[in-house]
Amino acid sequence: KHLPIFIVRRGARMSAFQVNLNWLEEPLGFKILEWIASIFAFATCGGFKGRTEIQVTCPPKVTDNKTITATFGDPFRLNQASFQSPSSVNVCDVRWDSHVLIGDDSSSAQFYSRKLPMIAWAKALTDIKVATGPNIVQDLLPCKPPVTCQFGSVTSMGSLNVSVIFGFLNVILWGGNAWFVYKETSLHSPSNTSASHSQGGIPPPTGI
C-alpha cells in the first residue's frame, strides 16, 4: 500500500533536482555569462608579475656568470622595466639599470576585454613573450663582445594565455547576445502582411 506513495515522493524529489537552463536562451542569460567570463579574464591578467633573466660573463673571468634580471607585469609597460644586477654591482662595467625591455602594451592590457581591442591584447601578449624571451639577448646593447649574454629564464605566462581564452569567449557570448536581440526585432521576423503577400493570399474584402 505504501509503494505508490514512495514512488510519488521519489519522483517529486527527482523533479526538484532538475536544472532549468532555459535562461541561457535569453539575452539576460548571455549577459550573466559575459559577466562571469569578464571576471575570469581580468583575474588571470590583472596583477600579473613576472621576470626575465640573462646570464652575463665578461673577461677575464669568463666562467663567472652573473644573473641580470628585469621585472615586468600588469599593465606591461616594458619600456619602464629596467634590468637589475645582483647587489647593484656594475657587472662588466655596465649600468644595467639604464637598459630596459622593449615595448609598451599597457593600452591593450587595460582595455582588451572590449570587443575589437581583445584582438589587440592577443597580439600584445605575443609581443610581450617575444620581448621577454631569448630575443632580448640580441636587442640588449651591452651584449656585444667582449661581453657574453645567454638567455636564462622567464616567468610562465600561462595565466595570460587563459585571459586571452576568456576574452575571446566573452566576444563569442557578446555575439550570441546580439543575435538574440536581433531575433526580437522586426528585421528578423517579417510582418504578417508581407507573409500573406508572399503566399499569394489576398485580404478578404470588408463586409457590407
Buried (B, 14 or more C-beta within 10 A) or exposed (E): EEEEEEEEEEEEEEEEEEEEEEEEEEBEBBEEBBEBBBEBBBEBBBEBEBBBBBBBBBEEEEEEBBBBBBBBBBBBBBBEBBBBBEEEEEBBEBEBBEBBBBBBBBBBBBEBBEEEBBBBBBEBBEBBBBBBEEEBBEEBEBBEEEBBBEBBEBBEBEBBEBBBBBBBBBBEBBEBBEEBEEEEEEEEEEEEEEEEEEEEEEEEEEEE
